[in-house]
Amino acid sequence: MLAKIPRVYWAAVIIATVIGFYVYASLQRQGVRSRGQSVSLLSGYDFGIPFARFAGVESLRSVSPKESKELIAEIEKVIEQNGLPADVFYGLSSDVSREERQQQQSNNIAVTLHMLFREYYEPPLDDPTRPPNEDLEKLWNASPVGAWDINKETLDSVQNTLVPFEAKRQFIRDELKDPDKHFYYIFERPDSLVLKSSSHRQTIVNTGASKYLADYALLEEYVIAQALHDGNIHEAMEALAYTFGIAFLASQLADVGVRADVAHVRLRAFDVLQRVVMDPKFERQHMVSLRNILLQKYQTRTPEQTAWFGDRADGMMKLHHIMMDGIGALEPVELEWLKLRGAENDFRRRPRKYHEADMLFFLQSMQKVIDVSNQPLLKRQDVFNQIHREMRAKEHTYDKEGFALDPFVSGLRLKDVGDFMHLFAQDRSVLNRAIVAVLHSLGQGNTDNYRDPFTDKPYVVEQADGVLSISAALLPRPFQVPVFTEGEDY
C-alpha cells in the first residue's frame, strides 16, 4: 500500500520534517521567548532575567551550568548590580525603540561636538585625499595661558584663526544652557530580536566625542585670556563656568576613557583658574560666584564607581565578541599587543572554555576594582598590585592539553587600571582643594569634610601676606587664593 503513494508526497513529507526540525532546533538554540520573559536554553544556565538584558553579551546565555559554576556566580553578581551592558549603556537593549534612540541623540551634546570638531581630525567626507583643517592645531600650539601668564603677542597672532571658531563656541554654550542636554554614547543596533556574531554587532555612535571636550575648553581658554588682558573678570568666570559645565556633563557617562578625558580638561581648567583668582581685579563677589559653581553643581558629580561599571560592561562586550569571532574581534592595537607578547598563535587556537576563563578573571578583577573605588588611592594600591601579580602568574602557563591559560584580553583591559585610578584621584583632589581654598578665602574655615583622595587626610592650609596656600599630596604645587574675610555674599 505504501508503495502506491507517489514519490512527490514522500519528498514533501521529508522536506516538511527537515524544516520543522530545523526551526525547532533553532528556537531551542536561541532560547527566544517573547519580550519580558526569562531566557531558557537547553544547553545553558537559566539566569531568570529578560532576554533583552543580555544584549551585547548573548553568548553568556549558553554558559554551561556544569563546567562554568564560577563564571555563573560572577555573572549573577553583575546582574544583581544592574551592571550588564544593556543596564549601563543607553540604547543597547531591544526595549529601546529606534524613535527613542533618535530622540536621545537629538539631545546629545556628544553629537554636537563630533559635528563641530570632526573636520580638524579627519579628512573631509567629500574629499578623503584632502588633509584635515589645521586651524585648531594652530590654536593648541599657541597656548594662551601658559605658566599662568597671558601672552598678548600670542593672542594678537591668532585673532584671525579664532574668528570661525566663535560660532562653534557659542553654539555649544547655547546647548549647555538647555537642561535636557546630556553627554551620551548611544548604541545603534539592528531591529532584530537575536543579535549574534560580527554581522549583527552593536556599534557606538560618536565614541570619539570626548576628545573634543578639550578643544571646546581651549576655545573658552582663549576667551579667559582675552578677558584677563582686558580686565574683565566676570567674562573670565563665565567662560570657566561653561568649561566646568561641559566637563561635569560628560563625567556622568559610565566610561573610563571619557572620565579620563574629562579629568585632563578639569586639571587644565583648574590651572587656568589659578591665574584668574590671583588676578589683581579678582574681588570677593567673584570668589562667592566661584564657591557657588563648585558647591552647587560640581561637587555632586557622578561617583568614580560608575565609570568602572561602564568599563566592566564594555569589557564584557569585547570578550563576548571574541567568544563569537575569535581573533577577528581584536582591534589592530590589541592584535599588535598579542604579537609583542608572542601569544598570537595561542590566542587563535583557544576554544571557548578558555575565553570563558578570560571572562571569569576579568569579572573577578573588575569586582575588586569596583569594591575599592571609593577608598583613598593609597588603600587601593594593594588591590591592583594583586591583580597584576595574578596576571603575571598566569603568563606563559599552559594546561595539560597545551592551551595557554594567560588571560590575554583581561590583561589588556586591566593593565592601565592603576594609572586611571591615579588620574581620577588627581581630578578629585584639585576639586576638593579648590573648595577648601574658596571657603577659607571667604572666612568659612570648617572644611574637614573635604579630604585628599590620595591619603584621606585634610588639606594643609597656610597663610602669608594675605594669600592662602593649600597643599595636597601628589599635586605639583599649592593652590593659592587671596583672603576675603569681610563683605556680603551675592
N, C-alpha and C positions, 0 to 999 in steps of 0.2 A: 504493500500500500504506500509506504514511504517513497518507494522508487517512482511512483506515479507523480509525485509533487515536482513541478517544474524547477529546474536549476535556479532560475531567476529568483524564486521565492527563498530558496536556501541562501542564496547570496545576500538577499535583503535582510534575512534574519541574522546572518553572521555580521553584516555591517552594522546593523542596529545594536547588536550585542556589544560589539567592539566600541562603538561610540558611547553607549551607555556606561560601559566600564571605565572608559577614559574620563568622561565627565565626572563620574563618581569619585574616581581616584584623584582627579584634580582638585575637587572640592575638599576631599579629605586632607590632601597635602596643604592646601591653603588655609584650611580651618576657618573659612569665611562664614560668619553669621551676619545677620542684619545689624546695622549700626546701633551701638549702645549695648550689645550683648557681649559676654565674655568670650575669649578665644579658647578653643579646644582643639588640640592637634592629636592625632593618633600617636605620632612619634615624638611629641614634645611635652613639656611641662605646662600645665594649665595654671597660669598666673591669676586667672579670675578677674581680668580687667578688660575694658572695651578694646576692641580691635584697633580703633583709631589711635590709641595711646602708644602703640608700637611703631608708628610711622617713623621712618628713618632708621629703625633697628629691627626690621621684621625678622631677621634671621634668629633673633633671640627667642622667638616664639617656639622654635623647634629644639631648644636645649634639652638634652636627654636627662630625665629625672634620675636615671641610674648612674650615669657617668659624670654628671656635672653638678653635684649637690652644692659644692662651694660657690660656683658661679650663680646658681639659682638663688642662694642665700643673699649674695651681693646684689643681684638684680631686684630682689624683693625689697631690700633696703632702699634702693633708688626709687622704686615705685612708691614706697611709703613716704619718701621725702618729696614726692612730686618732682622728681629730677630726671625723668625720661625726656628725650629731645622734644617730643610733642608737648610736654608740660612746660618746657623752658622757652622754646622758640615759637614765636607767633607765626601762624600760617602753615605750620608743618603738618598738623593733623587734618584729616579729611573732614573734620567737623567745622572747619573754617571754609566758607564758600569763597569762590572767586570774587564775588562782589565785595565781601568783607575785606579780602586782601587788598583789592584795588582801593577801597576807601581808606584803609590804613596807610597805603603807600601815598595817597594824596596828602596826608598829614605828616609825612615822614621827612624830617629835615635832612636825613642822610641822603635822600634823593636829590634835594636841593644842592647840597654840597657837591655831589657827584656831577650834577648838571653844570655847575658853575666852574669847577676846577679841573674837570677831566682833560680839557684841551692842553693843560700845562704838563701833563704826564704821558699822554698818548697821542699818536698822530691823528689828524682829523679823519672822521669817518668817511668823508667823501674823497680823501686822497691819502691812503695809507703810506705813501712814499714821502710825504712831507713831514718834517720833524715837528715835535710839539712846540707850542708857543713858549718862548724863553723869558717872557717878561717877569713871571713870578720868580724865576731863579735870580734875576737881577735884584729883585726886592730882598730876597733872602740874603744875598751876598752883601747887601748894603748895611744890614743890622742897625736899625735906627736908635735902639737903646743898648749900647754896648758898655759894659762895666759901669752902668748907672749914669753914663754921660750922654747928653744929647748932641749929636753931631749935625750942626746946621748945614755944613757943606754937603753932607750926605743927603739930607732932606731936600735941599735945593736940586741936587743932581738927579733925583728920581721923581720929581714932580710930574713930568710928562708921562712917565711909566705908570704912575699911580692913577691917572685920570680914568682909564677904562675900568679900574677896579672899584671905583667909588659906587657905581650902581650895584655891583655884586655885594659889596659890604652892606649897603643899605637894604638890599633885598633880604639878606639873612637877618638883619636887625628886625625888619618887619615881621618875619616869620617867628622870631624869638618872642615877640610880643603876643603871639597867639597862644593861649593856654592849651589849645588842642594839639599843638605840635609836639612831636616826640622824635627820638632817635632810635630807629629800629632797623634790624635786618629782617626783611620779610621773606619767608620761604615760599617760592613758587613751586607748585607741584602739579602733575597732570591730574585731570579729573577722572582718575580710575581708582577703584577701591583697593586693588592689590598693587603694591609697589615692590619691584624686585629688580636686582641687577642694574648694570650701568645704564641701560636703555630707559629706565624709569627713575633715575636718580634725582633726588631733590637738588635744587640749586638755590643759593642765597643771593638775593638781589643787593647790589651795592656793597659788597663786602669790603671794598677798599675805602669806603667813605670816611672812616675815622682818621685816615692820614691827612684829609683835607681840613680837619679841625685846626691844625697848626697853621695852615695857610690863612684861614679866616682870622685866627688870633694875630697873625703877623700884620694883617691889614689894620686891625684895631691898634696894634702897637705903633704903627705909623701915625695914627690919629693921636695917640698919647704923646708921642714925641713932639709932634707939632703943637699940641695943646700946651705942653710944659714950656716949650720955647716961647709961646705967646702969653704965658702966664694964666692960662685958663684951666684951673684945677677941676672945675665942675665937668668940663668936657673930657678931661683925662679920666675922671672917676666913672663917667658914663661908659666910656669905652672899656674900662676894666670890668664893669658890671656885665656887659654883654659877653666879654671873654669868659668870665666865670660862669655865666649863664649857659652858654652852649656846652662848656665842659661838664657842668652839672647834669645837663640833659643827657649827654652821651654816657656819663658814668652810670646811668641806671640800667644800661644794657648788660645782659648776662654774658659777657665776653671778656676774656682776659686780655686779648690783644687790643681791643678798644679801650679797656681800662688803662692799659699801658700808654696808649696814645694820649688819653686824657691826662694821665699823670705828667707826661712831658710838657703838655700845654700848660698845666697849672703850675708846675715848677718854674717855668719861664715867666708866667704871669705874676707870680709872687716876687720874682726877681725884679720885674718891672715895677711892681707895687712899691718895693723898697725905695726906688728912685722917686716915686710920686709922693710918698708920705714924708720924705725928708726935704721936699721942695720948700723954699722959704715962704711960699704963698699958701702952703697947706695949712688949713685952720681947723679949729675944733669941730665946726659943723661938718667938715669933710670926714673927720675921724668918726663922728657919730654915724654918718652915712655908711662908712666902711663897716662899722660894727653891725649895723642892721643887715647889710649884704651878707656878712659872714654868718651871723647868728640865725637869721630868719629862714635862710634857704640852704646854704652850702654846708652847714654843719650837719644837716639831716640827710645827707646823701646816702645812696644805696650801700649797704654793708659789703665789704670785700667778699664775703661768703657767696654772694650772688654771682660774682664773676667766676668763682671756682665751680659753681653749679653749672654755669654755661660751658666752662672748659671741659668738665666731665661729660656733659651731653654731646658736645662736639666730638670729643674723643671716641665716644661710643659709636657715633655715626661713622667715623673714619674706620674703626675696627670692623663694623658691620660690612662696609663696602669691601674691605679686604677679605672678609669671610666669603663674600659673594664673587668678587672679581680677582682675588689674588693680587699679584704684584702690579697688575694694571691699574689698581686703585691708588697707587702711590704717585705723589707729585714728583717732578724732576729733582727737587732739592732733597726729598725724602729718599728717592732711589739712589742719589749720589751718596747720601749718608750710609746707606746699606753697603754700597760698594767700598767705601772707605773702611768699613768695619770688616770687610771680607765676608759678608753674610748674605750676599745676593743669592747664591745657589741654594743655601739652606732655606732661605725665605721662599723661594719658588717651589720647593718640594714639601712644604709644610701642609699636612692635612688639617681639616677643620678643628680637630681637638686641640691642636697647638695654637691656633688662632684664638680659640676659646680660653686657653691658658693665658694668653696675652691679655685678653679682655679681663680675666679674673685679676691678674696682677695690677692692671690699670685701675679697676674699680676699687680694689683694696687700698691702693696707694692714694687715690683721689679722696677716699673717705677719710684717711688720716689727715690730708691737707685741709679738707673742709672742717674737720673737728677742731683744728687748732687755728683756724683763720681769724678768730677774734682775740687770739693771745698776742702779747708783746713779741716782737720779732725774735729777740734773743731766746725766748722759750720755744720758738718754732724750729730753731736750728737743728735740734736733735731729731725732729721728725723727718725733715727732708734729707738729713745726713743718713738716717736709717734707710730711707728709700733708695738712696744712691748706693749704699753698701749692698742692699739686696739685689739691685740691678747688676752691680759688678760681680756678685757671687754667681749670678746666672749666666754671665757672658761665657761663651765658648764651652758650654756644657751640653751634653747630649744624652739621650736616653739609650736603652739597650738596642733600639732599632736604628740608631744613628740620626735621629731627628734632633735638631737644635732646640734647646729649652730657653734660649735667650729671648726675653720679651722685647722684640725689636721695636714695635710701634710704641709700646709703653715707654721704652727708653727715650724715644724721640719726643714724645709728648711731655715727659716728666723732667727732662734734663734741665729745663730752664725755670723750674718752679721756684728755686731759691732766689734767682735774680728778680723774678716778678714780685715775690714777697718783699724783697728789699726795696724795690721801686715803689710799691704800694705803701710801704711804711714811710718812705720819704714824702710821698704825696700827702699822707695823713698828717705827718709831722709838721710840714710847712703850714698847713691849715690851722692845726691846734696852736702852733707857736704864734701865728698872726692874731688869733683870737685872744690869746694871753696878752700879747703886746698891746692890742687895741684897748682891752679892758683896763689894763694898768695905766695906759696913757690917759684914760678918762677918769682915773681915780677909783675904778671898780676892781679892787685888788683880789677878790676871792675867786681864784682860778684853779683851785686844787683839782677840780674835775677834769681839767684839760691836761692830759698826761702824754709824755713822749711815747709813741707807739713802739719805739725801739726797746725801751727799758721799763716802761710803765712808771717812771718817776716824774715828779713835777719839773717844769722848766725852770732854769736858773735865770732870775731877773735881777739885773744890776742897773743902777742909775748913776750918771755922772754928767754934770754940766747941762742939766735939763733934757737929757736924752736917755731913754731906756734901751738896754741891750738884752735880748732874750736869746739864750744859747740852747742848743739841742744836740744830743748825741748823733754823730754820723752826718750832721749837716755842716757844710763847709765854713760858714761864718754866722755870727749872730744877726738877728733881725733887729733893726733899730727904729724907734719911733720917738717923736717929740712928746713931752709931757704936757697934757692939758687937764688940769685938775679943777678948773673953775669954768662956769658957764652953764647954759641951758642945753638940754637935748632937743633935737629937731625931729 
